[in-house]
Amino acid sequence: MSDVLDAAPTHLAESEENIDDARGELDPETIQRFNTSVIGLRYRTSVESKWR
């Protein structure tokens, strides 16, 4: 359980970086498909994390 909790912030940071990098390569409709309840792009201008 502690391994999962330790890995979660790293996974979140990497996901945020990957989505931010991809938005320069993909059209807005495609990039929106990668949004989740935790992380997502809006209007191709910002990255939003909902980390509690």
N, C-alpha and C positions, 0 to 999 in steps of 0.2 A: 504494500500500500504506500509506504513512504517513497518508494522508487517512482511511483506514478505521480505523487504530489511533487516530487523534485523535478520531474521531467515536464510537468505541465507549463510552468512559466517559460521554459526554453522553447517548447513547442509553440506557444503563443507568439513569442518574439520572432521565431523563424517564419511562422505563418504570416505575420504582419509584414515582414520584409519581403517575402515571396509575392504576396498580393500587391504590395507597393511597386515592386520591380515589374510585375506582369502588366500593370495598367498602361505602361508605355508601349507594350507590344500587342495588346488585345483591344478590340472595340468595346465600348461601354456595355453593350448587351451581354457579351461573353463574360466579361469580368464580373458582372453582377451575379452570375451563376455560382461563383466561388464564395459569396457571402454566407456567413453562418450566423447563428444567434450570438456568437461571441465576438466575431471580427468581420468587418466588411468595409467596402468602399462606397462612398456616396459621391455622386456627380463628378467622378474622376478627379476630384481636387483634394481629397483628404482620406486618411486611414483612421478608422474608429475602432477602439478596443473597448469591450464591455467587461473588463476583468473585475471581479468582485473581491 
